[in-house]
Amino acid sequence: MLTGSITQHLLIDFTINESGLLQYVLEPTRQSNILDLLLTNDSKLISGLQVECPFSTSDHNVIRFSVNVNHDRSLLLDNYSVNKFYRDFSSADNDGMVSYLMNVDWFHEFTFVFSVED
């Protein structure tokens, strides 16, 4: 049987992957946990990510990264041609997702979760 924290981790990973997103933060951002996420659907958009010491009185580490922006309009149009795969969220089966999530036994899923660290 999976513990609550493992189940939560798998649910988050599944949701991110099914949404076609990439998660860039791979180092702990608070104590030994990765609590801060950087998500994108374009692998070329983010570069130079660094997790650094906390800023001021925050207990979360700073995430520093660059956003790659292309100002050449012709290249931008080439990158997003008609043949490019994209997720059409406006056509999503929202009722189906709500139905699925309503049928999850959330009390059971969080049975072994007692704090943010779990």
Backbone torsions as a table, in degrees:
resi	resn	phi	psi	omega
1	MET	NA	136.7	-179.0
2	LEU	-81.0	143.2	175.4
3	THR	-76.7	165.6	-178.7
4	GLY	-59.1	-41.9	-177.5
5	SER	-68.1	-36.9	177.5
6	ILE	-67.2	-41.8	179.0
7	THR	-61.9	-43.6	178.1
8	GLN	-61.8	-44.2	-179.9
9	HIS	-60.7	-45.3	179.4
10	LEU	-64.5	-38.9	179.1
11	LEU	-65.1	-42.3	178.7
12	ILE	-65.1	-47.2	178.3
13	ASP	-58.7	-44.2	-179.7
14	PHE	-61.6	-45.8	-178.7
15	THR	-62.4	-44.1	-179.9
16	ILE	-64.2	-47.4	-178.2
17	ASN	-65.8	-42.3	-179.8
18	GLU	-67.6	-23.4	179.0
19	SER	-85.7	-2.5	-179.9
20	GLY	74.3	24.1	-178.3
21	LEU	-100.3	154.8	174.7
22	LEU	-111.3	135.8	179.3
23	GLN	-107.1	120.1	-172.0
24	TYR	-93.5	-23.6	-175.9
25	VAL	-81.0	113.8	-176.5
26	LEU	-116.9	2.1	178.7
27	GLU	-114.9	153.0	178.2
28	PRO	-58.0	140.7	178.6
29	THR	-115.5	-10.7	173.8
30	ARG	-148.8	114.5	-174.5
31	GLN	53.4	-123.3	-179.4
32	SER	-104.1	18.7	-175.9
33	ASN	-113.8	148.3	172.5
34	ILE	-95.7	97.9	-178.8
35	LEU	-105.1	-17.2	-179.1
36	ASP	-106.2	130.2	-175.2
37	LEU	-116.4	149.4	171.1
38	LEU	-127.1	108.3	-174.5
39	LEU	-112.4	141.1	174.6
40	THR	-152.2	159.2	175.9
41	ASN	-105.1	9.0	-179.3
42	ASP	-128.6	112.9	-175.3
43	SER	-65.8	-17.6	-179.0
44	LYS	-94.7	-3.1	-174.6
45	LEU	-76.7	-33.0	-174.3
46	ILE	-113.9	138.2	174.7
47	SER	-148.1	162.5	173.8
48	GLY	64.7	32.1	-178.1
49	LEU	-68.6	133.4	177.0
50	GLN	-137.4	136.9	172.7
51	VAL	-99.1	122.0	-174.2
52	GLU	-120.7	176.2	-179.6
53	CYS	-58.8	153.0	179.4
54	PRO	-59.5	152.8	178.7
55	PHE	-97.7	130.4	175.6
56	SER	55.6	-121.2	-176.2
57	THR	-100.3	7.6	-179.2
58	SER	-67.4	146.9	175.0
59	ASP	-100.3	10.6	175.4
60	HIS	-109.7	140.6	176.7
61	ASN	-69.1	153.9	176.5
62	VAL	-77.8	140.2	173.7
63	ILE	-111.0	115.9	-179.3
64	ARG	-111.0	133.2	-179.7
65	PHE	-157.2	166.7	176.5
66	SER	-110.8	142.6	173.3
67	VAL	-102.8	121.0	-177.6
68	ASN	-86.9	113.5	-178.8
69	VAL	-116.6	130.2	-179.9
70	ASN	-101.6	120.1	-178.8
71	HIS	-90.8	-8.0	178.6
72	ASP	-80.9	104.9	-173.6
73	ARG	-59.5	-35.7	-179.5
74	SER	-65.3	-38.7	177.0
75	LEU	-68.3	-36.9	179.0
76	LEU	-62.4	-43.2	178.9
77	LEU	-66.6	-35.8	177.0
78	ASP	-63.8	-38.8	-178.8
79	ASN	-67.5	-26.8	-177.1
80	TYR	-118.4	55.9	-179.7
81	SER	-72.2	172.9	-178.8
82	VAL	-60.8	-30.4	-176.8
83	ASN	-82.2	-2.2	-177.8
84	LYS	-71.1	134.1	177.3
85	PHE	-74.5	136.3	173.7
86	TYR	-148.3	158.1	178.7
87	ARG	-93.7	126.0	-179.4
88	ASP	-94.9	86.6	-175.7
89	PHE	-66.6	-22.4	178.4
90	SER	-69.6	-18.2	177.8
91	SER	-102.7	11.7	-178.3
92	ALA	-66.4	152.4	176.4
93	ASP	-85.4	75.7	-177.2
94	ASN	-62.0	-39.5	178.9
95	ASP	-62.9	-39.0	178.4
96	GLY	-65.5	-41.1	178.4
97	MET	-65.9	-42.6	178.3
98	VAL	-62.2	-43.0	179.2
99	SER	-61.0	-45.2	178.9
100	TYR	-60.1	-49.6	-177.5
101	LEU	-67.2	-30.2	177.7
102	MET	-70.1	-24.0	-178.7
103	ASN	-91.5	-2.1	176.0
104	VAL	-77.8	134.9	176.3
105	ASP	-81.6	85.0	-174.1
106	TRP	-65.2	-33.2	177.6
107	PHE	-61.0	-41.4	177.8
108	HIS	-67.6	-43.0	-178.1
109	GLU	-60.7	-32.5	-177.3
110	PHE	-104.0	15.2	-178.9
111	THR	-56.7	-39.5	-174.7
112	PHE	-102.6	20.6	178.6
113	VAL	-107.2	114.5	-176.5
114	PHE	-116.4	-12.5	-179.9
115	SER	-156.0	175.2	178.7
116	VAL	-61.7	-32.1	-177.6
117	GLU	-73.2	-19.2	-177.9
118	ASP	-73.6	NA	NA
